Amino acid sequence: MPEVSVTSLPARIHRQVDNARTALDRGNMEYAVNICREILNDHPGCLPVRRLLRAAQSKLYKQKNPIVARALGRLMAIVRISYGQALIKRSPPRAMSAAEGVLGIDPTNIAALTLLSRAAIEHDLPETAAFALEAICDYRPDDRAARATLADAYIRAGRTSEAVSLADQLLREKPADLDLQDLSKRASVAQSIAAGRWESNSGSYRDKLRDEELAITLEQASKAVNSREMTERLIADSLARIEIETGNLNHYRAAINGYRALGRFEEALEWTRKARALPGGSVDASLEKLESDLRIARLDQKARDRRSAVIDQGGDPDRDETLMRLYRELTSVRIESLRALAEKYPSEMSYKFELGRLMQVTGQVDAAILQFQLAQRNPKLRVASIIALGECFKAKRLHDLAVQQFELAKAELVVLDDEKKNVIYQLAACYEAMGQSEKAFDEYKAIYSADIAFRDVASKIDGFYSRR
């Protein structure tokens, strides 16, 4: 199960990732963490989302007392790491999820990072393993075993230059170590094979392959093509093909994807509009969606650039009028896009759910409630929609209605994972707001007995006992 990019996932996931990035930029780290964990449950190989998750976790961690966070992380690790280690062979994704549960409290926890790397290797996700191991090596630069494991992960991931450099460094430190000698040799062989395959002096590898389409596929699959130079070459090749086959939408898509990968959204939009002007493109719903996504990506980039500029100049991004205007415009375009898709494809409930999420984030709670009520008709979105409805009713202080939704979601969630704990916690908070302290106590106690480190449930329980 190789690593996957965000662009290879369904369109609704793109929007979730955009929402997470926006939440992170605005300082809403908990919301970003929840979205990323939800995506990784279904797509554990999406490394960009895992990087985004770690960024949000790290920001949250900096807001906490590090001594307390480490202590809670160690307490949680006692149970979850053992649980995860038992799942490495049987269910690597669940083992990775167990590791993330600990990292959510303390992203510096070495045991959790080690578990994540081992499970990732077992699940054939070497880049993810390398990501976890790089963090370990940052926190423990003298850990020779971790660095050796990282070099091996680099070999598996095809990052042979980095593997050779790290293996040679290790071998210089301990030249008589037979395992390190073997590691250095494997890294050198892997680098030689890669060089012989792609950099032969007798001509480009395209000349050695009869099948032009296979050449393109290999080119896109190779890590080398992710470089800016190769992407620009692919764009030039696609534009040349468009000159020959003006009506072939595949060539347009290749050029658009190239521009998008380089962050050149204006050009990507220009070619998307040209593609939509063709007879075949005018009825292609995916191109319509693509144009909307590119408009959002362009605005998002402008907002990021503006935020960076304000910070570099020593300003406060939260008080910058231009940045606030860009955020408002970005939100408006996202809502407009999702509303149009929801109206055009009324049976696609995922659009309604995502529209509801965005409305919920932006404070349009009543409008969000309507979307979630519709979205729960989809069995796959039912529980998530029920939880979201509960959150909306809670935000409106309609606690009795919120309780109904959270009780329903609690009954439908079988496993006491973080999602169910969140539901129970919110249910308890509603009971507490209604003055029904005994019911609130019972719900908090259900979490406390399974996970003492979940949010502030320990202090909640201590408070209840103190008052008694």
Secondary structure, 3 states (H helix, E strand, C coil): CCCCCHHHCCHHHHHHHHHHHHHHHCCCHHHHHHHHHHHHHHCCCCHHHHHHHHHHHHHHHHHCCHHHHHHHHHHHHHHHHHHHHHHCCCCHHHHHHHHHHHHCCCCCCHHHHHHHHHHHHHCCCHHHHHHHHHHHHHHCCCCHHHHHHHHHHHHHHCCHHHHHHHHHHHHHHCCCCHHHHHHHHHHHHHHHHHHHHHCCCCCCHHHHCCCHHHHHHHHHHCHHHHCHHHHHHHHHHHHHHHHHCCCCHHHHHHHHHHHHHCCCHHHHHHHHHHHHCCCCHHHCHHHHHHHHHHHHHHHHHHHHHHHHHHHHCCCCHHHCHHHHHHHHHHHHHHHHHHHHHHHHCCCCHHHHHHHHHHHHHCCCHHHHHHHHHHHCCCCCCHHHHHHHHHHHHHHCCCHHHHHHHHHHHHHHCCCCCHHHHHHHHHHHHHHHHCCCHHHHHHHHHHHHCCCCCCCCHHHHHHHHHHHC
